[in-house]
Amino acid sequence: MTDNNIFAFPTAPRDESSGWRLIPAKLVDARTAALLNQSELAALVGVRRQAILSYEQGVKSPEPETMAAIAKEQT
């Protein structure tokens, strides 16, 4: 894993649908580096701003489709 990656592969996945998990602090860093606020990123990936806030706080993990959309926007 590189320092620029916003995803990590945990040794024990939290769920069976996706072995990847979001690193909240990396999401914040990537979003701010892209000069996006939470509302703008939410609109780009198709979720509400509150969902982005929950991902950034580590309260919720995004669905696999949302993770893919976030990764696409951050590349």
Rosetta blueprint (number, residue, H / E / L):
1 M L
2 T L
3 D L
4 N L
5 N L
6 I L
7 F E
8 A E
9 F L
10 P L
11 T L
12 A L
13 P L
14 R L
15 D L
16 E L
17 S L
18 S L
19 G L
20 W L
21 R E
22 L E
23 I L
24 P H
25 A H
26 K H
27 L H
28 V H
29 D H
30 A H
31 R H
32 T H
33 A H
34 A L
35 L L
36 L L
37 N L
38 Q H
39 S H
40 E H
41 L H
42 A H
43 A H
44 L H
45 V H
46 G L
47 V L
48 R L
49 R H
50 Q H
51 A H
52 I H
53 L H
54 S H
55 Y H
56 E H
57 Q H
58 G L
59 V L
60 K L
61 S L
62 P L
63 E L
64 P H
65 E H
66 T H
67 M H
68 A H
69 A H
70 I H
71 A H
72 K H
73 E H
74 Q L
75 T L
